[in-house]
Amino acid sequence: MNNSMVRTRIYYCILLFSLQMAVQTVHAQRQGQGKLQSAITGFNEKVLQEKLYVHTDKNFYLAGDILWFKIYYTEAMTGKRLQESKVAYVELLNEDNQPVLQAGISLRSGEDHGSFYLPVSLQSGSYRLRAYTNWMKNFDQALFFEKTIVIANTLSVTNNRVETDEQDPFILGVYPEGGNLVYGLESRVGVAVKDPRGYGVDFRGCILEDDRDTVSSFASFKFGMGLFSFTPKKGHTYTVIAITKEGRLLSKIVNGIYEKGYVMRVIKESDNNPIRILVNNSSVMNGPAGELISLAVVNRHKLVILKTAGMSSEGIARFEIEKDQLPAGISYFTVFNEEQVPVCERLFFTAVSPGVNLEIRSDNPAYGPRENVGINITSRDEKKQNRPSNLSASVYLDDSLQQDRTPGIFEYMWLTSYLSGIVESPGYYFSKEEGLEKALENLMIIQGWRRFNWDQVFQNNKKYLQYLPELGGHIITGLVTDTRTGKPVSGVTAYLSITGSPFGFYTSKSDAAGLVHFETRDYFGNEPVYVQTAAAADSFYRINIQSPFVQADAVMNRPWPLFKEKDSSELLQYSISTQVQQIFYADSFRRFSRPPVTDTLPFYGKYEMEYRLDDYKRFKTMEEVLREYVREIGVGTREGKLTLKMFSPYLHDFYEGHVMVMLDGVPLTDPDKIFDIDPLTIQKLDILQSRYILGSAAFNGIASFSTYKGEFDNHDVNPKLVAIDYEGLQLQREFYSPDYSTGALQASRLPDLRHTLFWLPDINTREDGTAAFHFFTGDRKGRYRVVVEGMNEKGEFLSSQFIFTVQ
């Protein structure tokens, strides 16, 4: 064989090998992309992501005040208003991360608002208001709504803190871009210095190698955030030093540097050039190329871009994204290695256009005490077209205590809900101010890694879905245990009753974990609930009702240094105003309205026969009542004891087996115990002769006895019964707004020192995009802020503010 033929064969072998490698590479690339694509798409299709926003009437309160709020419930991917979950849970957590106030709020149309009375026992401090649905409990608590509320207690001097120069230490944070530092790979590193309240502090600093050599110097640019680049070397230690403008020296040792791993860098040069993403792998440097790296871009829980690139022999994978490919708002850039494990991530922000302009106008710029104020609202889009919207409005005294640093609905939904901690002046990031791009870069790198839970995305068995969506109403959950062993028991039928008119009755069978779930309806207020197992043989079983609220994650909730000396006069005025309100107007704030009951019938619907006992001769024993004129029930004896049976008109005979006998909606596990009840306490008896099935329980007819009080209080007839004080959904408190339209009322000598002049949680603009409301000023002079927030049917968020004065 000549050399030419050998070279030809070698050439074809190399070509064939190259083609095989290329085919394998493409196949692996497609497999990797397909796995990511199907996992994320499948997760989004099967798992609804909910999002809440809570508009409060203001952000600073005194103990004794009322905190008013409105809940906006949306779909995370589109921002549009949802109507799936029917309940939201709202809590106020103190600085020890313990709940001090909790409430379930109905999310049915027009009922998505509530209030908290802030007890005078609350200590001064920073509180976290958070909200979530039962379905959201399946996911990271970081996705719950949260905002900071400041409460002062002027009646307890020991609780109040005055701000001094000697406070808790400042916090120095070091944040590598993409989440990792790797020896031998250059990385950009964000640095942030926060005061005890979580707000940024200006600083200058450097990073030292082995506490001797300065590797890089840097300074904060905006809101206490800065940036530097360096390449860590193996065998050396690194310390970041920062000096605040007040001269405080802070230091932090850089830990967690990996010997091998990945780093990423996002480069945005200009609006005309694509965004470049570089991924470095120290394991591939100066080695064989070919590792496949994937880049997934997720925006509002939706996969918008998926790319794959091969790692070069220099250990670099390169990606490019055109700017018009990225949707508005926060995008997660997540890098996956060849095994589809996320190895780097950082955030990227794309400018957001408001879409809709919300205009607020008053009929006058200034008013006197007790004058009528008229407010007109108009919502129009960028094309000046009117947009109907659902809004909420608050009017409050804009004094030095109301430090309005919290984001509105627009900033929250597009920016801060995807970030952790306090984001200062969130409106700045939607402006066109000079230096905005640099400030955004710092913020995105510091927020970095990571909020998107990929573990849940790749789980196909859905074991993480432990909590049911409350599609029909509030779900009360209990755990059935065997008192002899303390272990959960499955397959046990349980009953839950709520007294009242109409009463509620629900059944459930315990699952493999021993849990029973009762989906209640129209359960408002604090009516007691009664739980029991269905059969008398279950005497060793116990049902423990669980709280619908989740335990808060352990987070650092630092004390809020509340007051400065200059705030003393404002606090005194605020304290006087609150005490005046409590003395003269307390009854006006204790008016609650119960939502109209849509269905006044009991669970079994329309009775087949009703007996109102006052229409008949009143007998002294229940036996006489049932024998004399209740034809549907037969009374007999068994083993010397009275017993009853229900007659079936279909069988033309009495049922054999269990008859459901209820007293004020509470079933008696021993129906014959009804003979122990004094009939003079019974107002009426409903009879259902038909066989009735509810859930896993079946009854041979129903005999429902109702007392005059309608409150079950005879536990002797059912010793198995467990009564529980359980807080149902919150009743709506009426906001008190005085009317000074007549001369007599305007001349009233009762002082009106309200700080919150008006709160209107449910404003629906007309088809022309307009709405109006009015209220009266009080006796307190000063600047007042009108805040209006909301959204429209397209999922666009609206927020606007307006100032007027009372002279």
N, C-alpha and C positions, 0 to 999 in steps of 0.2 A: 504494500500500500504506500503510495507516494505521499510526500509531505502535504501536497495540495488537498488530497482527499482527507487526510487527518485533520487539517485545519478546517475543512468544510464541515466534517462531522462535529468537531469541537464547537464550531460556530453555531450549528443547529442545536446542539445540546444546550449551549448557553442560552440560545434564543428560546428553546422549549422551557427551560428552567425559569427564565425570566417571565414568560407568559403564564406559567403555572403560579409563580409568586404573585403576579399581577392579579390573576383571577382570584387567588386566595385572599389577597389584600382587599379587593373589591367586595368579595363575599363577606369577609370579616367586617369590613366597613358598613356594608348594608345590614348585617346582623346587628351590629352595635347600635346603628341608627334606629333600626326597627324595634329593638328592645326598649330604647328610651322613648321613641315615638309612641309605641303601643302602651307603655306603662303610664306615661303622662296623659295621653289622650283618654285611656281607659279610666284613669283616676278622676279626671275632670268630668267624664260622662257619667260615672257612677256615683261620685261623691260631690254633693252640692256644697259649695263653700259660701258661708254666710258672713256678713259684715255688719257691725252696728256702729252708729254714731249717736252720742248723747249731747244734746244742747241743754246746758244749764242756764238759769236766769242770770247768774254771775259767777264769780270765782272766789270771792271772799265772803265769809259769813261770821256771825257771832253765834255762840251757843245760845239757843233759844230762838234762832231764826228758822225759817222754812226754806229748804232747798227745793226748787222746782226744776223739773227736767222733762224733755221730750226725746223719744227714741226714734231714730231713723234706721230702718231694717232693710238691708240691701243684699243683692247677689254680688259676690266679690268680683266675678269676672266681668260683669257688664255694668255694675253700679246701679242697676235698676231696682226699684222697690220690690221686695218680696212679700209674699203672703203665705209662706209655707209654715214656719214655726208660729205658734200662737201665744208663746210666752217668752219673755226676756227676764233675766235675773240681774238685779242691780244691787251692788254692795258698796258700802263705804268702809275702807280699811284704814286702820290707824298706823302709826309709825312702827308698831311691832308686828305689822302685817296681819292683824286680827280684825275680823269684821265687827263693826260697832252698830251698823244698820244694814238690814237686808230686806228685799221685797221682790215679789214676783209681779211683773207688769204684763197685762194683756196686750198682745200685739194685733188684736182684731181691729179693723178699720175704725179710726177715731178714738181708740182707747190706749194708744201707745204713749201715754205720758203719765207722770206720777209726781210724788213729792216725798221728802224726808223732813220730819220735824227733828231738828238737831237738839238733843237734850242738853240741859244746862250742866249735866255731869261730864260732858265731853271736855277733854283737855285741849289746850291750845296746841296747834301743830299742823303739820302737813298731812292730808288724808288723800287716799287714792279712791276715786270713784271708778268702778269698773262694771262692765255689763257684758252678758253673753247669753246664748240660748243653750238649751239642753244638748242640741246637736253639736254645738261648738265645743262642748266639753270633751269630745273625742279627739280634739286636736290640741296643738300647742297653746298654752295660756297666753303666749305672746300675741296671739291673734285676737284676744279679748280686747274690747274697748277699754281704755284707761285715760284718765285725766287727773290732774292735781287740783285739789280743793283745799283752801286754807281756812281754818276755823280758829277764832280767838275766843277765849273765855275770860271776860273782863270781871267776872264775879269771883274768880279764884286766882288770887295774885300769884300763888306758888306755881300755877300752870303756865304763866306767861313768860316768855323769854324776850329780853331786850337785846337787840343786835349790838355786839361789841366787836372789837378787833380780834379778840381771843375766842375764836370759834373752832369747830371741828376742823381737822387738817384738810387741806385741799387734796384733790385726787389727780395723780398723774397717770395717764393711760398711754400705752404704746400699742399700735395696731398695724401689723404688716399688711400690705396690699395682697389680697387673695387669701389671707389667713395664715401664711407660713413664712418662716425664715429658714433658709437652707445654707449650710456652709458652702462657700464658693460661688453662690449665685447672688447677683445684685438684686436688691428689692427696694421698693419705695415703702416708707414707714410713716404712718400718720401718728401725730402726737396731739394729745388733748389735755388741758388742765381745767378742772372743774372746781368750783367752790362748793361748800357743804350743801348748797341747794341744787347742785347739778348744773349751774350756769358757767359758761366759759370765762376764763381769766386770761388776759394778755400776758405773754411771756416771751423770753428769749432763752435759747438753750443750745446744747451740744451733745454728742455721743462720744464717750471715752472708751478707748481700747485698753484693757488691763489697768484702768484707773489712771492712765498716764497720758496717752496720746489722744488728741482730738481728731476723730475720724471725720466728723461733719458738724457744721453749725446750722442753726435754723431759728426761726422766730414764728410766732403765731401771726396769722393773717386776719382772721375774722372769728369771733365767738370762741376764742381760746383754742383754736385748732391750727396746727402747722404740719409741715411735711419735709422729709429729707430722704436721701438715698444712700445706701452703703452696702458693702459686700462683707458679710461675716467670715472670719477665717477660723478654721478649726484649731483648737488649742488656746483660743483667746476668749476672754470675757468682755462683755460690753455693758455699759451703764449709761442711761439717758439722764441728763441733768437739765432742769428747767428752773429759771428764776423769774418770778412774777414781777409785775411792775411795782408792787409794794415791797419787793426785796425778799420774798419768801423763797427759800431754796428747797427744791424737790428733787428726788432722785429715784430711779427705778432700774433694777438689774434686768437685763433682757434675757429671759429664760425661754426654754422651749425651742432652741435652734436645732434643726434636724441635720443629721449627717447626710441623709439622702432624702429626696423628695422633689416636690414641684413648687414653682412660684409662677405668678402671672402678673402681667402688666397690661393695662388698658391705656391706649394712646389716642387722644382726640386732638388733632392738630388744628383743623379749621372746618368750617361748615361745608366746604367744597370737597374735602377729602373723606374717605371712609374711615370708620373707627377701626383701629388695629388692635388685636389682642395677641400678645406673645406669651407662650407657655414654655418654661424651661424645666428640664428634668436632669438633675445632677447625675442620675444613673446612666444616662445615655451619652453624656459628654465624652467625646473622643472614642465612642464605641459604635456598634452597628446601629444603623437607622432602621426605621420601619414601625415603631410603636404607634398605634392609632390613638389619637386623642380626640375626644368629642367635646363640643361646646354647645350647651343648651342655654337658650335665652328664654326666660319665663317672665311674663308681664301680666299682672293681675290674675295670677294662678293659671295662666294659659301659656302653653308652649308656642312661641312665635317664630323661633329660629332654631334649627338644629344643623350643625356642621361637624364634619370630621376632617382631621388633617393628620398627616404622618409626621412623626418626629424625625428631624434631620440628624445627621451624624454629630452635629454640634450640640444636640440636645434641645432644639428649639422647634416648636410647632407654631405656625402662624395662621391667624384667622383675620378676615376682613368683613365688616358689616357696613352696608350703606346706611346713612342716617335715616333715610325715609323708610327703612325696613323696621325701625323701632317704633312701637306705639308710645304714646305720651305716658309720662309718669315713671315710676321706679321699675327697672328691669333687673333681674338676677342673671348675671353671667356666671354659669357654673361649668367647671371643667371636670370631665370624667376621664379616668385612665382606661386602659384597654379592657379591664374587668368591669367596666361601668360603675366604678366606685368614685364618688365625688371627691376631688382632691384639692380644688381651689374654688373660691367664689368671691365675687365682689359685686357691688351695686352700681347701677348707672342710671342717671336721671335725664329724661328727655322733657323739654319744655312743654307746659300744658297751657292751652288757651282756655280761658274761662267758659267760652261758648255762649253763656247767657249773662246779661248785665242786669243786676238787681238795683233799682233806684228807689230811694226812700226820701220822701219830702214831707215836711210838716207845714201846716197852714200859717205858722209864724215862727220866726227864729227865737223869740223870747216870750215868756209867759209870767204872769204873776201867780201868787199862791191860790190854789183851789180853782184854777182856770181849766177850761176844756181844751185838750190838745188833740188835734186831728192829724193822723198819719196816713199818707197815701203811698202805695207800693205798686211798682210796675216792673215786670220781668220781660225782657226782650232779648232775642238772640243777636248774633253779630250782624244779621241782615235786617235788624230792626223789626223782626216779626215777633208778635206776642207769644208767650209761652205760659200756659197754665201750670201752676206749681203748688206744692204743699209746703207750707212754711210755719215757722214758730217765731215769736217776737218777745223780746224782753226790754224793759225800760228800767234803768237803775241809776243811782247817784254815782257819778264818776269821780270819786275822791281818790286820795293818795293810797288808800288801802286796796283799791281794786286794780291790782297790777295785772293787766290783761295780756299775759304772755302765752296763754294757751291757744292752740290752733283752732280756727273755725272749721266748719264742715268741709270746705274746699281744700284747705291745706291738709287736714287730717286724711281725707279719702285719697288724695293723690300723693302725699309725701309721708307725714309723720306716722301713719298707721303701719308703715313698713319698716320703721326704724325703732330703735330702743332708746330709753332714757328721754331726757328733755332736749327738744330741738328749739333753739332760741330763734325768735322772730321768724317763724316759718314763712310768713308772707314775703320775706326778703328773697327767698329762692324762686319766687314767681315774678320777680321784678326784672328790670333791665338795667340795674345799677352796675357801675364799673366794678370789675373784679368778681362778678358773680360766678364765672366759670371756675375760677380758682377756689372760691369758697365751696362750690358744689363738689369739686374734686376732693377736697379735704373731707367733707362730710361723708361722701360715698366710701372713701377708703377707711375712714374711722368706723363707720357702721358695719362694713364688710361682711364677715362670715359668722353666722348665716341664719336666716329665718325660715327658709323653705325646707320642710321636713321630707327629705327624699326617702327615708325609711318607710314612711307610710305609702308613698307613691309605688314603691316596688313590692309592697305586701299584697299578694293576691287573695289571701284568705280572709281579709277584713277583720281579723281578730281585734284590731284596735278600735273598731266601732262598737263601743260598749253602751253608748247612750242613744236612746231612741229620739227621733225628731218628734216634737209635740205638735202634730198636725191637726189634732182635734181639740186639744185643751191641755191643761196642766196634768202631767203624769206623776202620780204619787207612787213611789217605789218602796217596797218592803223586802225584808230578808226573813225567810221561814227557816227556823232552826229547831232542832230536837233538844229540848231542855236536858235530856239525859246525857247527851254526848257533846252538845254545843256545836254540832256540825250542821251545815245547811241541808235542807231536805227538798228533793225535787218531786214533782207530781202531786203537790198538795193544793187543793182548791181553797181559795181564801175569799172572804167578803170584806168590802169596805163600804161604810155608810156615812153620809153627811146629812145631819138633820137640817130642817128648815122647810120652806115651802117654795117650790117643790123640793122634796128631799132627793138626795143622790144615792144610788146604790150601784156598786160595781163588783165584778168578779174577775178573778185571775187565777191561773194555775202556775205554781212555781216551776221555773226552768231548771236546767242542769246545775246552775249555780245557786239555786234556792231562792231566786228573786221573783217577786210578783210585781206586776205593773198595772196600776189602775189609771185609766185615762179619764179624768174627770171633766165635767163641763160646767161652765158658769159658776165656778167655785170662788167666790169673792169673800173677803173678810176673814174672821178668825173663828168660824164655826168649828166645834170639835169634830174629829173623825173617829169612827169606831171600826176596829178591825178584829177579825176572828177567822179561825179555820172553819170549814163548812160542816164537817161531820163531828159527832160527839166523840168518836173514837180517836180524834186527833188531840186529845187532851194534853199530850206531852209536847205539842208543837207550839212555838211562839213566833209571833210576827213583830219584827222591829222595823218601824218606819224610818227611812233614811232621809237625810237632809238633801234638798235639791241643789244646794250650793256646794261649790267645790272648795277644797282647801287651797288657800293661796300658795303659790310657789314662794320659796324663800328668796326674796330679793332684798337688796340693800335699799331700805327706805329711810333716808337720812332725815334727822330733825330739821324743821324749817325755822331759822332764826327770825321770828315773826316781826318784831317791831323795832323801829328806830325811835329815837327821842322825839323827832319831829312829828311822829304819828300819834303822839299822846292825845292831842286835842281831838283828832279825828276819832280815835278809839272812844274817848269820853262821850262825844256826840253820838256815836253809833250805839254805845251802851245805853244811853238815855233813851234813844229812839226805840231800841228793842224792848226795854222795860215798859215804856209807855204803850207800845203795841200790845204787850202781854196783859197789861192792866185794863186798858179800855176796849180792846178789840179782840180779846182771846176767843170769844164765842164765834166771831166772824171767820176764824181760821180753823174751826172745828166742824165745818159743814162738809159732809161727804155725800157723794151720789153713787148709788148702786146702778151699774149698767142695766138696761132693760133686759129682762129674761125673755129670750126668743121662744122658749118652749116651756110652758107652765105645767105640762103633764109629767107625771112620774115616769120612771124608766119603762114601765110596762104599757104606757100609752093610756088609752081610754079604758076605764073600768067597764065591766059588763053589768055590774050591779052596785049601787051605792046605798048605804044605810046611814042616815043621819039619826043618831040615837035619840036626839031631842024630839024627833017626830013620833016616837013610840013611847010606850010606858017604860019608865026607867026601873030596871031590876037591880037588885043588890049583888047579884053574882053573874059572872060571865057565862056560866052554864045556862042560866035562865034566859039570857039575851039570845044565845045561839040556838037554844031549843025552841023558843017561842016564836021568833019571826025571821030568822036567817035560814031560809030554805036550802041554800046552796051548801051548807055545812051540816054534817051529821055528827052528833055527839054520842059517844059510847063509853064503855069502860073496858080496861084491860089490866088484869092483875090488880084490880081494886082501885085503879086510877082513871080519871077522866081522860078521854082521848077524842080527837076530831079527825074527820075525813072530809075531803072535798068531793061533791057529787059531779060527775061528768055527764053533761047532756048528750054527748056523742056516744058514750058507752052505756048510757042508761043505768049506770051503777056508780058506786063510789070508787075513786082511785085507790089503788094499793101503792103505798110508798109515800115519798116525801112531799108534804104540802108546805109551801113557803108561807110562814106566818111572820108578819112584820109589825113592829111597834115604832111609830114615828120614823119609818124607813130603816130600822135596825132589825135584821132577821133574828128570830129566836131559833137557835140550833135544836132546842127541844120545843116543838110547836105546842105541845100540851101545857107548857108553862103559861100560856095565855089565860088559863083558867085562874091563875093567881092574881090577875090584874083587876083592880077595882073598876067596874064598868062605868061608874059615875065620873071617872077622869077621861073617858073616851068620848070624842066628839063625833067621829064617823068611822065607817068601815067600808072599804072598797073590796069588791070581789072580782076576781078573774078566774073563771072556771076552766078556761082552755089551758092545755099544757103549754108551759112557757120555757123557752131555752134562752139563756143568757151566757155567752161565752162557752165555757166548758161545763156550766151547771144547767141542770134541767129540773123543773118544778112541776108537780102535779097540781096546778092551780095556785093562786096567790090570794091570801087574806091579809089586807093591809089596814091595820088599826092606827088611827091618828088621835092623839090627845089634844086637849084644848090648847096647851102650851106649844105643842109641836116640838118639844125638846125631850129627847129620851133621857130619863133620869131614874129608871128602875133597873138597876144592875142585878138585883136579886134573881130576876127571871133569866139571866144569862151570865153566870159567873165567869165564863170563858172570855167574855168581851173585854177588850182593852180600849180604853178611851185615851185619846191623845190630843193635846192642845197643838193644833197645826195651823200655821198661817197660810191662808189661801191667797189668791191674787189680791193685789192692793185695790181698795176702794179709792175712787178719785176725789181728792180734796178740792173744794171750790176756792178759786183765788178771789180774795176780797179786794174789790176796787170801789171806793166810795163814789157816790153820785152827788155832785154839788150843783146840779142844774137848777135847783130852787133856791130862793133867797134865804129861806129858813135854814136849810142844810148848810149853805155857805157861811152863815153866821154862827154855826155851832161852835161852842167854846171847847169842845173836845179837841185836843191837839192831834194833828196828823203829821207824824214825823217819819213816814215810810221811806225806806231806802230803795226798795223795789216798787216802783210806781205801778208797773203793769206787767202781766205775764199772760200771753195768749198762745197756747201750744198748737192750735190746729187752725191754720189759715189756709184756705183754698182760694187761689186767685181765679177770677172769672175767665171766660174764653178769650177775652181781650188782654189777659195777662195782668189785670189790675186787682187790687184789693185795698180796703181801707178799714181802719179801726180808730177808736178814740178812747180817751181816758182823762182823768182829772189829776192835776198836780196836787201836791200836799203843801205843808207849811214850811218845808225845808228848802232853803234857797241853795243854788249852786248849778253845776254842770250836770246834765243828765245824758246818758248814752242810750240810744236805741239800737239794738242788735237784732237783725232779722236773718235767719238761716233756713235752708230747706233744699228741696230738690224737685225736679220735674219728672214726667213720665219717661223721658229718654235716658234718665240716669245722670243728668247734669246737676252739679251741686252749686248752690247759690249762697252767697253771704255778703252782707253789707251792713254798714254802721252809719249812724247819724247822731249829731250832737245838737242839743238845744239847752237853753238856760232858763232857770226860774229866778226872777229878780225880786 
